[in-house]
């Protein structure tokens, strides 16, 4: 269960390597000077060289600069691929000692702050398969677009490293099919769907239990023990709220404030700093749940409403339309 301990956006807890180093190296290869890339981020060359710590805000600023200065459409894909190959180090490398993807994902959930600090995941199960939704861990920031592409690319590339071949991952994007589709297919494969109500990746049962070529229980245990010493416990406020809504669909902003021992006004202010609101985060989780139940599991309105703790079917249909832009029948038939 996720901790209710809040991590502030300006807390320096994210290792600068490998991610910051990859961003610098890739941008340098595209003609962007390091000093220009770091300008305005509060990150210094020594922070990266000596593997110091950076904050979520600093990392987001770095990625925004990288995207703006490089002008490369495939930048996120390049960074993700490098994280899985030339710059595969730290906890991400340690995950390669896992038995299979199932075990690696369980460990990743405990060390998410050290690997995917700008992207968090919602997890849904259908039988033995998994659906992971991509969420902006910091609320609503400009860097989420490129950060999510980094994660998608890294997932595909590192699965090839771990298993010796690409795992059959299916991606669903909440935007229209891009004109540069060839780049998406080159880095992510052909199992791509666009104009989806949720940003997600589906992992099949077979992919979850595909044996890793470097599996080593002793090295895995030693690595986990090593990284646990410096693990930052807690989560960013938007992640905490999403988790609370998942556990209790009827929770209100006042309940969240009380659980966090802060005033409703302070909660509202902190969420404003994250460029989001309690209502937006609540709707995001409920949208994911509706899409999963209606589109993936293909449950009836009655079954879905019951699972989502909504007693009135008319209210359920209206809520689904508001959350997803589609009626329940449209979601099931898509």
C-alpha positions in Angstrom: 0.0 0.0 0.0 1.3 3.5 -0.9 2.5 5.6 2.0 0.6 8.8 2.8 3.9 10.6 3.5 4.0 13.5 1.1 7.1 14.3 -0.9 7.3 18.0 -1.9 7.9 18.7 -5.6 11.0 20.7 -4.7 12.6 17.9 -2.6 15.8 16.6 -4.1 15.5 12.8 -3.9 15.8 11.6 -7.5 19.3 10.3 -8.5 20.7 12.4 -11.3 22.0 9.3 -13.0 21.1 7.7 -15.2 18.2 9.8 -16.5 19.7 13.3 -16.3 22.9 12.0 -17.8 21.1 10.4 -20.7 19.2 13.6 -21.4 22.4 15.6 -21.5 24.2 13.0 -23.7 21.3 12.6 -26.2 20.9 16.4 -26.5 24.6 16.9 -26.9 24.5 14.4 -29.8 21.7 16.6 -31.3 23.8 19.7 -31.0 22.5 21.2 -27.8 25.2 22.5 -25.4 24.9 21.3 -21.8 25.0 24.7 -20.3 22.0 25.8 -22.4 20.2 22.6 -21.5 20.6 23.2 -17.7 19.8 26.9 -17.8 16.9 27.7 -15.5 16.7 24.2 -14.0 18.7 24.7 -10.9 20.7 21.6 -11.9 24.5 22.0 -12.2 27.0 19.9 -14.2 28.5 18.7 -10.9 25.1 17.4 -9.8 25.0 15.1 -12.8 28.7 14.2 -12.8 28.7 13.3 -9.1 25.2 11.6 -9.2 23.7 14.1 -6.9 19.9 14.4 -6.3 17.4 16.5 -8.2 13.8 17.3 -7.6 10.7 16.6 -9.7 10.4 20.2 -10.6 14.1 20.3 -11.8 13.7 17.1 -13.8 10.6 18.4 -15.4 12.3 21.6 -16.3 15.3 19.7 -17.8 13.0 17.6 -20.0 11.0 20.7 -21.2 14.3 22.4 -22.1 15.5 19.3 -23.9 12.3 19.0 -26.0 12.4 22.8 -26.8 16.1 23.1 -27.7 16.5 19.8 -29.6 13.4 20.1 -31.7 13.6 16.3 -32.2 10.3 14.5 -32.4 11.8 11.2 -31.4 13.7 12.6 -28.4 11.6 10.7 -25.8 12.1 7.5 -27.7 15.9 8.0 -28.0 16.2 8.7 -24.2 14.1 5.7 -23.3 16.1 3.4 -25.6 19.4 4.7 -24.1 18.2 4.1 -20.6 17.7 0.4 -21.5 21.0 0.1 -23.4 24.0 2.4 -23.2 23.0 3.9 -19.8 21.4 0.9 -18.2 22.5 1.3 -14.6 21.2 1.8 -11.0 18.0 0.1 -9.9 16.8 -0.3 -13.5 19.8 -2.6 -14.2 19.1 -4.5 -10.9 15.6 -5.3 -12.0 17.2 -7.4 -14.8 18.1 -10.0 -12.1 14.4 -10.7 -11.5 12.9 -14.1 -12.4 10.4 -12.5 -14.8 8.4 -9.4 -15.6 5.9 -10.2 -12.9 8.6 -10.1 -10.2 10.2 -7.0 -11.7 7.0 -5.1 -11.6 6.4 -5.9 -8.0 9.8 -4.6 -7.1 9.4 -1.6 -9.3 6.2 -0.6 -7.4 8.3 -0.4 -4.2 11.1 1.7 -5.8 9.0 3.8 -8.2 10.5 7.1 -6.9 14.0 6.0 -8.1 13.0 5.0 -11.6 9.8 6.8 -12.9 9.5 9.9 -10.8 7.5 11.9 -13.3 5.2 9.0 -14.4 3.2 6.8 -12.1 0.9 3.9 -12.9 -2.6 2.7 -12.2 -2.8 -1.1 -12.2 -5.8 -3.2 -13.3 -6.0 -7.0 -13.7 -8.1 -9.0 -16.1 -7.5 -12.7 -15.4 -3.7 -13.0 -15.4 -3.1 -10.1 -17.7 -2.4 -6.5 -16.6 -3.4 -3.1 -17.7 -1.2 -0.2 -16.6 -2.4 3.3 -17.0 0.1 6.2 -17.3 -0.4 9.0 -14.9 1.3 12.4 -14.4 2.9 11.7 -11.0 3.3 15.4 -10.3 -0.2 16.4 -11.2 -0.4 18.2 -14.5 3.0 19.3 -15.9 4.4 20.1 -19.3 7.0 17.4 -19.1 4.5 14.5 -18.8 4.3 14.1 -22.6 8.0 13.5 -23.2 8.4 11.6 -19.8 5.7 9.1 -20.8 7.3 8.5 -24.2 10.6 7.9 -22.4 8.9 5.2 -20.3 7.2 3.6 -23.2 10.4 3.4 -25.2 12.4 2.1 -22.2 9.7 -0.6 -21.5 10.1 -2.0 -25.0 13.9 -1.8 -25.2 14.5 -3.2 -21.7 12.1 -6.1 -22.2 14.3 -7.1 -25.2 17.4 -6.9 -23.0 15.8 -8.9 -20.2 14.2 -11.6 -22.4 16.2 -11.6 -25.5 13.3 -10.3 -27.6 10.6 -7.7 -27.5 7.7 -8.6 -25.3 4.2 -8.2 -27.0 3.2 -4.9 -25.3 0.0 -3.1 -26.5 -0.1 0.7 -26.2 -3.2 2.9 -26.0 -2.7 6.6 -26.5 -5.2 9.4 -25.7 -4.3 11.4 -28.8 -4.9 11.0 -32.5 -2.6 9.0 -34.8 0.5 11.1 -35.4 1.7 11.9 -38.9 5.2 10.5 -37.9 3.7 7.1 -37.1 6.8 5.4 -38.5 8.8 6.6 -35.4 6.2 5.2 -33.0 6.3 1.8 -34.8 10.1 1.7 -35.0 10.5 2.2 -31.2 7.3 0.7 -29.8 6.2 -1.9 -32.4 2.9 -2.1 -34.3 0.5 -2.8 -31.4 -0.6 0.8 -31.2 -4.0 2.3 -30.7 -4.9 6.0 -30.8 -7.8 8.2 -29.7 -8.2 6.0 -26.6 -9.9 7.4 -23.5 -6.9 6.4 -21.3 -3.2 6.3 -21.8 -2.2 2.7 -21.0 -0.2 -0.4 -21.9 -1.5 -4.0 -21.8 0.8 -6.8 -20.8 -0.3 -10.3 -21.6 -0.1 -13.3 -19.2 2.6 -14.9 -21.3 4.7 -11.8 -21.3 4.4 -11.5 -17.5 6.0 -15.0 -16.9 8.6 -14.9 -19.8 11.9 -15.9 -18.1 14.6 -13.3 -17.8 17.9 -14.3 -19.4 19.9 -12.7 -16.5 17.8 -13.9 -13.6 19.9 -14.3 -10.5 18.1 -14.5 -7.1 21.3 -13.8 -5.1 22.3 -10.7 -7.1 18.6 -9.5 -7.0 18.4 -9.8 -3.2 21.8 -8.0 -2.8 20.7 -5.2 -5.2 17.4 -4.6 -3.5 19.1 -4.5 -0.1 21.6 -1.9 -1.4 19.0 0.4 -3.0 16.7 0.1 0.0 19.2 2.0 2.0 18.7 5.2 0.0 15.1 4.7 -1.0 12.9 7.7 -0.5 9.7 6.6 1.3 6.5 8.5 0.4 4.8 9.8 -2.7 3.9 13.1 -4.4 0.5 14.4 -3.4 -1.4 13.6 -6.6 -0.3 10.0 -6.3 -1.5 9.8 -2.7 -4.9 11.2 -3.7 -5.3 8.8 -6.6 -4.5 5.9 -4.3 -7.1 7.1 -1.8 -9.8 7.5 -4.5 -9.0 4.0 -5.7 -9.5 2.5 -2.2 -12.5 4.7 -1.4 -14.5 6.0 -4.4 -16.8 8.1 -2.1 -13.9 10.0 -0.5 -14.1 13.8 -0.5 -11.5 16.5 -0.4 -12.2 17.1 3.3 -11.5 13.5 4.1 -8.2 13.7 2.2 -7.2 16.8 4.1 -8.0 15.1 7.5 -6.1 12.0 6.5 -3.0 14.1 5.7 -3.5 16.3 8.8 -3.7 19.5 6.8 -6.5 22.0 6.3 -8.7 21.9 3.2 -7.2 25.3 2.2 -3.7 23.9 2.4 -4.7 20.9 0.4 -6.2 23.1 -2.3 -3.1 25.3 -2.3 -0.7 22.3 -2.6 -2.8 20.9 -5.5 -2.7 24.3 -7.2 1.1 24.1 -7.1 0.8 20.7 -8.9 -1.5 22.4 -11.6 -4.4 20.2 -10.6 -7.4 19.9 -8.3 -9.0 17.1 -6.2 -11.9 16.9 -8.7 -9.6 16.4 -11.6 -7.6 13.6 -9.9 -10.9 12.0 -8.8 -12.3 12.1 -12.3 -9.1 10.7 -13.7 -9.2 7.6 -11.5 -12.9 7.1 -12.1 -12.4 7.4 -15.9 -9.7 4.7 -15.7 -12.1 2.4 -13.7 -15.0 3.0 -16.1 -12.8 2.2 -19.2 -11.4 -0.9 -17.6 -14.8 -2.3 -16.6 -16.7 -1.4 -19.7 -14.2 -1.6 -22.5 -11.7 -4.2 -21.2 -13.9 -6.5 -19.1 -17.0 -5.7 -21.1 -19.3 -5.7 -18.0 -22.9 -4.5 -18.1 -23.9 -1.1 -16.8 -25.3 -2.8 -13.7 -22.1 -4.7 -13.0 -19.9 -1.7 -13.7 -21.9 0.6 -11.5 -21.9 -1.9 -8.7 -18.1 -2.2 -8.9 -17.8 1.6 -8.9 -20.1 2.0 -5.9 -22.7 4.0 -7.9 -26.3 3.0 -7.1 -28.2 4.9 -9.7 -27.8 3.7 -13.3 -28.9 7.1 -14.8 -26.2 8.8 -12.7 -23.7 6.1 -13.8 -24.4 6.7 -17.5 -24.0 10.5 -17.1 -20.8 10.1 -15.1 -19.2 7.8 -17.7 -20.1 10.3 -20.4 -18.5 13.1 -18.4 -15.4 11.2 -17.5 -14.7 9.6 -20.9 -16.7 11.6 -23.5 -18.4 8.4 -24.5 -21.5 6.5 -23.3 -21.1 3.0 -21.7 -22.4 1.3 -24.9 -19.9 3.3 -27.0 -17.0 2.2 -24.7 -18.1 -1.5 -24.9 -18.5 -1.3 -28.7 -15.2 0.5 -29.4 
